[in-house]
């Protein structure tokens, strides 16, 4: 094999290794997304739930792992087992909700109040069709918008 070809081959190999290491280093140190100051896609709770129940594949493509700003009426405010505030937002369907796990404990939110909440959508839960229990759409790392 020609020495010139060997040099070019080694140079390409070294460039690929350095490029791969640089990309890996960038993603490792990137950190989490800043949900609070990022722009979110505005949608109502009813529209989001309808999107997941009519065409789940398209809804996952359009909304999953994206920052959304949900508008809706609060059904309940609870704390989960990790003592993190969870706000449940009503939809037009009975027993169907948007489940928002909050980053901050908002003491001033009460059931029946209209809110805008921004968070990262993770999709719809399975529910239990045999018992008539609908799956909730889940948002995480949520913030109450003013």
MIDOSE-1310 file (N, C-alpha, C; in nm, 2 decimals, decimal comma, always signed):
residues 146
xxxx	+0,08/-0,12/+0,00/+0,00/+0,00/+0,00/+0,09/+0,13/+0,00; +0,05/+0,22/-0,07/+0,12/+0,34/-0,09/+0,12/+0,42/+0,05; +0,23/+0,49/+0,08/+0,25/+0,56/+0,20/+0,15/+0,68/+0,20; +0,12/+0,74/+0,09/+0,03/+0,85/+0,08/-0,11/+0,81/+0,12
xxxx	-0,15/+0,69/+0,07/-0,29/+0,64/+0,10/-0,30/+0,61/+0,25; -0,19/+0,55/+0,31/-0,19/+0,53/+0,46/-0,20/+0,65/+0,54; -0,13/+0,76/+0,50/-0,14/+0,89/+0,57/-0,28/+0,94/+0,56; -0,34/+0,94/+0,45/-0,48/+0,99/+0,43/-0,58/+0,91/+0,51
xxxx	-0,56/+0,78/+0,51/-0,65/+0,69/+0,59/-0,64/+0,72/+0,74; -0,52/+0,74/+0,79/-0,50/+0,77/+0,93/-0,56/+0,91/+0,96; -0,54/+1,00/+0,87/-0,59/+1,14/+0,90/-0,74/+1,14/+0,90; -0,81/+1,06/+0,81/-0,95/+1,05/+0,81/-1,00/+0,99/+0,94
xxxx	-0,93/+0,88/+0,98/-0,97/+0,81/+1,11/-0,96/+0,90/+1,23; -0,85/+0,97/+1,24/-0,83/+1,07/+1,35/-0,93/+1,18/+1,35; -0,97/+1,23/+1,23/-1,07/+1,33/+1,22/-1,21/+1,28/+1,27; -1,24/+1,16/+1,23/-1,37/+1,10/+1,27/-1,37/+1,08/+1,42
xxxx	-1,26/+1,03/+1,48/-1,26/+1,01/+1,63/-1,27/+1,15/+1,70; -1,20/+1,25/+1,65/-1,21/+1,38/+1,72/-1,35/+1,44/+1,70; -1,41/+1,42/+1,58/-1,54/+1,47/+1,56/-1,64/+1,40/+1,65; -1,63/+1,27/+1,66/-1,72/+1,20/+1,75/-1,71/+1,23/+1,89
xxxx	-1,58/+1,25/+1,94/-1,56/+1,29/+2,08/-1,61/+1,43/+2,10; -1,60/+1,52/+2,01/-1,65/+1,66/+2,03/-1,80/+1,66/+2,04; -1,87/+1,59/+1,95/-2,02/+1,58/+1,96/-2,06/+1,52/+2,09; -2,00/+1,41/+2,13/-2,03/+1,35/+2,26/-2,01/+1,44/+2,37
xxxx	-1,90/+1,51/+2,37/-1,87/+1,61/+2,48/-1,98/+1,72/+2,48; -2,02/+1,77/+2,37/-2,12/+1,87/+2,36/-2,25/+1,82/+2,42; -2,30/+1,70/+2,38/-2,43/+1,65/+2,43/-2,42/+1,62/+2,58; -2,31/+1,57/+2,62/-2,29/+1,54/+2,77/-2,30/+1,66/+2,85
xxxx	-2,25/+1,77/+2,81/-2,25/+1,90/+2,89/-2,36/+1,99/+2,85; -2,45/+1,95/+2,76/-2,55/+2,04/+2,72/-2,65/+2,08/+2,83; -2,68/+1,99/+2,92/-2,78/+2,02/+3,03/-2,92/+2,02/+2,98; -3,01/+2,03/+3,08/-3,15/+2,02/+3,05/-3,21/+2,14/+2,98
xxxx	-3,32/+2,12/+2,91/-3,38/+2,24/+2,84/-3,44/+2,33/+2,94; -3,44/+2,46/+2,91/-3,49/+2,56/+3,00/-3,64/+2,58/+2,96; -3,73/+2,51/+3,03/-3,87/+2,51/+2,99/-3,93/+2,64/+3,02; -3,90/+2,70/+3,13/-3,97/+2,82/+3,18/-3,95/+2,94/+3,08
xxxx	-3,83/+2,96/+3,02/-3,81/+3,07/+2,93/-3,82/+3,03/+2,78; -3,84/+2,91/+2,75/-3,85/+2,87/+2,61/-4,00/+2,89/+2,56; -4,01/+2,91/+2,43/-4,14/+2,92/+2,37/-4,20/+2,79/+2,36; -4,33/+2,78/+2,39/-4,41/+2,66/+2,38/-4,52/+2,67/+2,28
xxxx	-4,56/+2,56/+2,22/-4,67/+2,55/+2,13/-4,80/+2,57/+2,21; -4,88/+2,67/+2,18/-5,00/+2,69/+2,26/-5,11/+2,60/+2,21; -5,18/+2,54/+2,30/-5,29/+2,45/+2,27/-5,38/+2,43/+2,39; -5,51/+2,41/+2,37/-5,59/+2,39/+2,48/-5,59/+2,24/+2,53
xxxx	-5,63/+2,22/+2,65/-5,63/+2,08/+2,70/-5,71/+1,99/+2,62; -5,83/+2,04/+2,58/-5,92/+1,96/+2,50/-5,86/+1,92/+2,36; -5,80/+2,02/+2,30/-5,74/+2,00/+2,17/-5,62/+1,89/+2,18; -5,54/+1,90/+2,28/-5,43/+1,81/+2,30/-5,48/+1,67/+2,32
xxxx	-5,58/+1,66/+2,41/-5,63/+1,52/+2,44/-5,70/+1,46/+2,31; -5,77/+1,55/+2,24/-5,84/+1,50/+2,11/-5,73/+1,45/+2,01; -5,62/+1,52/+2,01/-5,51/+1,49/+1,91/-5,46/+1,35/+1,95; -5,44/+1,32/+2,08/-5,39/+1,19/+2,11/-5,49/+1,07/+2,10
xxxx	-5,62/+1,11/+2,11/-5,72/+1,00/+2,10/-5,76/+0,97/+1,95; -5,75/+1,07/+1,86/-5,79/+1,05/+1,73/-5,68/+0,99/+1,64; -5,55/+1,04/+1,65/-5,44/+0,99/+1,58/-5,32/+0,99/+1,67; -5,30/+0,88/+1,74/-5,19/+0,88/+1,84/-5,05/+0,89/+1,77
xxxx	-5,03/+0,83/+1,66/-4,90/+0,84/+1,59/-4,87/+0,99/+1,55; -4,96/+1,05/+1,49/-4,94/+1,20/+1,46/-4,92/+1,28/+1,58; -5,00/+1,25/+1,68/-4,99/+1,33/+1,81/-4,85/+1,32/+1,87; -4,80/+1,19/+1,87/-4,66/+1,17/+1,93/-4,56/+1,24/+1,85
xxxx	-4,58/+1,24/+1,71/-4,48/+1,31/+1,63/-4,49/+1,46/+1,65; -4,61/+1,52/+1,67/-4,62/+1,66/+1,68/-4,60/+1,72/+1,82; -4,63/+1,64/+1,92/-4,62/+1,69/+2,06/-4,53/+1,63/+2,16; -4,50/+1,50/+2,14/-4,41/+1,43/+2,23/-4,27/+1,49/+2,24
xxxx	-4,22/+1,51/+2,36/-4,09/+1,56/+2,39/-4,08/+1,71/+2,34; -4,19/+1,77/+2,32/-4,19/+1,91/+2,28/-4,25/+2,00/+2,40; -4,21/+2,12/+2,40/-4,26/+2,22/+2,50/-4,39/+2,27/+2,46; -4,50/+2,25/+2,54/-4,63/+2,29/+2,51/-4,68/+2,39/+2,62
xxxx	-4,77/+2,48/+2,58/-4,83/+2,57/+2,68/-4,98/+2,53/+2,67; -5,03/+2,47/+2,78/-5,17/+2,42/+2,79/-5,26/+2,52/+2,86; -5,37/+2,54/+2,80/-5,47/+2,63/+2,86/-5,59/+2,54/+2,90; -5,64/+2,55/+3,02/-5,75/+2,47/+3,06/-5,79/+2,50/+3,21
xxxx	-5,90/+2,43/+3,25/-5,95/+2,46/+3,39/-5,90/+2,35/+3,48; -5,85/+2,39/+3,60/-5,80/+2,29/+3,69/-5,91/+2,20/+3,75; -5,88/+2,07/+3,75/-5,97/+1,98/+3,81/-5,93/+1,95/+3,95; -5,80/+1,93/+3,97/-5,75/+1,90/+4,11/-5,60/+1,94/+4,12
xxxx	-5,56/+1,97/+4,24/-5,42/+2,00/+4,28/-5,38/+1,90/+4,39; -5,28/+1,82/+4,36/-5,24/+1,71/+4,46/-5,09/+1,71/+4,47; -5,04/+1,63/+4,56/-4,90/+1,60/+4,57/-4,88/+1,46/+4,54; -4,78/+1,42/+4,46/-4,75/+1,28/+4,44/-4,67/+1,22/+4,55
xxxx	-4,63/+1,09/+4,54/-4,56/+1,02/+4,65/-4,42/+1,08/+4,68; -4,37/+1,16/+4,58/-4,24/+1,23/+4,60/-4,26/+1,37/+4,65; -4,38/+1,41/+4,69/-4,42/+1,54/+4,74/-4,40/+1,65/+4,64; -4,42/+1,61/+4,51/-4,42/+1,71/+4,40/-4,56/+1,74/+4,36
xxxx	-4,59/+1,87/+4,34/-4,72/+1,92/+4,31/-4,76/+1,87/+4,17; -4,88/+1,82/+4,16/-4,94/+1,77/+4,03/-5,07/+1,84/+4,01; -5,09/+1,91/+3,90/-5,21/+1,98/+3,86/-5,28/+1,90/+3,75; -5,40/+1,87/+3,77/-5,48/+1,79/+3,67/-5,57/+1,89/+3,60
xxxx	-5,57/+1,90/+3,47/-5,65/+1,99/+3,39/-5,76/+1,91/+3,32; -5,88/+1,97/+3,32/-6,00/+1,90/+3,26/-5,99/+1,91/+3,11; -6,06/+1,81/+3,05/-6,08/+1,82/+2,90/-6,24/+1,81/+2,89; -6,28/+1,81/+2,76/-6,43/+1,80/+2,74/-6,48/+1,66/+2,77
xxxx	-6,40/+1,56/+2,77/-6,44/+1,42/+2,80/-6,44/+1,39/+2,95; -6,54/+1,33/+3,00/-6,54/+1,29/+3,14/-6,44/+1,19/+3,17; -6,36/+1,21/+3,27/-6,25/+1,11/+3,31/-6,13/+1,12/+3,23; -6,11/+1,22/+3,14/-5,99/+1,24/+3,06/-5,93/+1,37/+3,10
xxxx	-5,80/+1,37/+3,14/-5,73/+1,48/+3,19/-5,59/+1,50/+3,13; -5,54/+1,62/+3,15/-5,40/+1,65/+3,13/-5,33/+1,65/+3,27; -5,23/+1,57/+3,29/-5,16/+1,56/+3,41/-5,03/+1,63/+3,41; -5,02/+1,74/+3,49/-4,90/+1,83/+3,48/-4,82/+1,81/+3,61
xxxx	-4,70/+1,76/+3,60/-4,61/+1,75/+3,72/-4,53/+1,88/+3,72; -4,54/+1,96/+3,83/-4,49/+2,09/+3,84/-4,34/+2,09/+3,89; -4,27/+2,19/+3,85/-4,13/+2,21/+3,90/-4,14/+2,30/+4,03; -4,24/+2,38/+4,04/-4,25/+2,47/+4,16/-4,38/+2,44/+4,22
xxxx	-4,39/+2,44/+4,36/-4,51/+2,42/+4,43/-4,59/+2,55/+4,43; -4,70/+2,56/+4,35/-4,78/+2,68/+4,34/-4,90/+2,67/+4,44; -4,89/+2,74/+4,55/-4,99/+2,73/+4,65/-5,12/+2,80/+4,61; -5,12/+2,89/+4,52/-5,23/+2,97/+4,48/-5,32/+2,91/+4,37
xxxx	-5,30/+2,79/+4,33/-5,38/+2,73/+4,23/-5,49/+2,65/+4,29; -5,62/+2,67/+4,25/-5,73/+2,60/+4,31/-5,82/+2,54/+4,20; -5,89/+2,43/+4,23/-5,98/+2,37/+4,13/-6,08/+2,47/+4,08; -6,11/+2,46/+3,95/-6,21/+2,55/+3,89/-6,15/+2,68/+3,82
xxxx	-6,02/+2,70/+3,84/-5,96/+2,82/+3,79/-5,89/+2,79/+3,65; -5,90/+2,88/+3,56/-5,84/+2,87/+3,43/-5,69/+2,90/+3,44; -5,61/+2,81/+3,39/-5,46/+2,83/+3,40/-5,40/+2,81/+3,26; -5,28/+2,86/+3,25/-5,19/+2,83/+3,14/-5,06/+2,76/+3,20
xxxx	-5,03/+2,64/+3,16/-4,92/+2,57/+3,21/-4,83/+2,53/+3,10; -4,70/+2,55/+3,12/-4,60/+2,52/+3,02/-4,52/+2,40/+3,07; -4,50/+2,30/+2,98/-4,42/+2,18/+3,02/-4,39/+2,10/+2,90; -4,32/+1,99/+2,93/-4,27/+1,90/+2,82/-4,37/+1,78/+2,81
xxxx	-4,43/+1,76/+2,70/-4,53/+1,65/+2,68/-4,46/+1,52/+2,66; -4,50/+1,42/+2,74/-4,44/+1,28/+2,73/-4,54/+1,18/+2,67; -4,66/+1,22/+2,63/-4,76/+1,13/+2,57/-4,87/+1,10/+2,65; -4,95/+1,00/+2,61/-5,07/+0,96/+2,68/-5,05/+0,82/+2,75
xxxx	-5,11/+0,81/+2,86/-5,10/+0,68/+2,94/-5,20/+0,58/+2,88; -5,19/+0,46/+2,93/-5,28/+0,35/+2,87/-5,42/+0,36/+2,92; -5,44/+0,39/+3,05/-5,57/+0,39/+3,10/-5,62/+0,24/+3,12; -5,74/+0,22/+3,14/-5,80/+0,08/+3,16/-5,93/+0,08/+3,09
xxxx	-5,93/+0,05/+2,95/-6,06/+0,05/+2,88/-6,17/-0,04/+2,93; -6,13/-0,16/+2,99/-6,23/-0,25/+3,04/-6,30/-0,19/+3,16; -6,24/-0,11/+3,23/-6,31/-0,04/+3,35/-6,36/+0,10/+3,31; -6,34/+0,14/+3,19/-6,39/+0,27/+3,14/-6,30/+0,39/+3,19
xxxx	-6,17/+0,35/+3,23/-6,08/+0,46/+3,27/-5,99/+0,50/+3,15; -6,00/+0,63/+3,12/-5,92/+0,68/+3,01/-5,78/+0,72/+3,05; -5,69/+0,71/+2,96/-5,55/+0,75/+2,99/-5,53/+0,90/+2,99; -5,45/+0,95/+3,08/-5,42/+1,09/+3,09/-5,30/+1,12/+2,99
xxxx	-5,30/+1,25/+2,95/-5,18/+1,30/+2,87/-5,09/+1,36/+2,98; -4,96/+1,33/+2,97/-4,87/+1,37/+3,08/-4,78/+1,48/+3,03; -4,76/+1,58/+3,11/-4,66/+1,69/+3,09/-4,57/+1,69/+3,22; -4,44/+1,70/+3,20/-4,35/+1,71/+3,31/-4,27/+1,84/+3,30
xxxx	-4,20/+1,87/+3,41/-4,12/+1,99/+3,43/-4,20/+2,11/+3,40; -4,33/+2,12/+3,45/-4,42/+2,22/+3,42/-4,41/+2,35/+3,51; -4,44/+2,46/+3,45/-4,44/+2,59/+3,52/-4,58/+2,66/+3,49; -4,63/+2,72/+3,59/-4,75/+2,80/+3,58/-4,72/+2,93/+3,51
xx	-4,79/+2,96/+3,40/-4,76/+3,09/+3,33/-4,86/+3,19/+3,37; -4,82/+3,31/+3,38/-4,90/+3,43/+3,42/-4,98/+3,48/+3,31
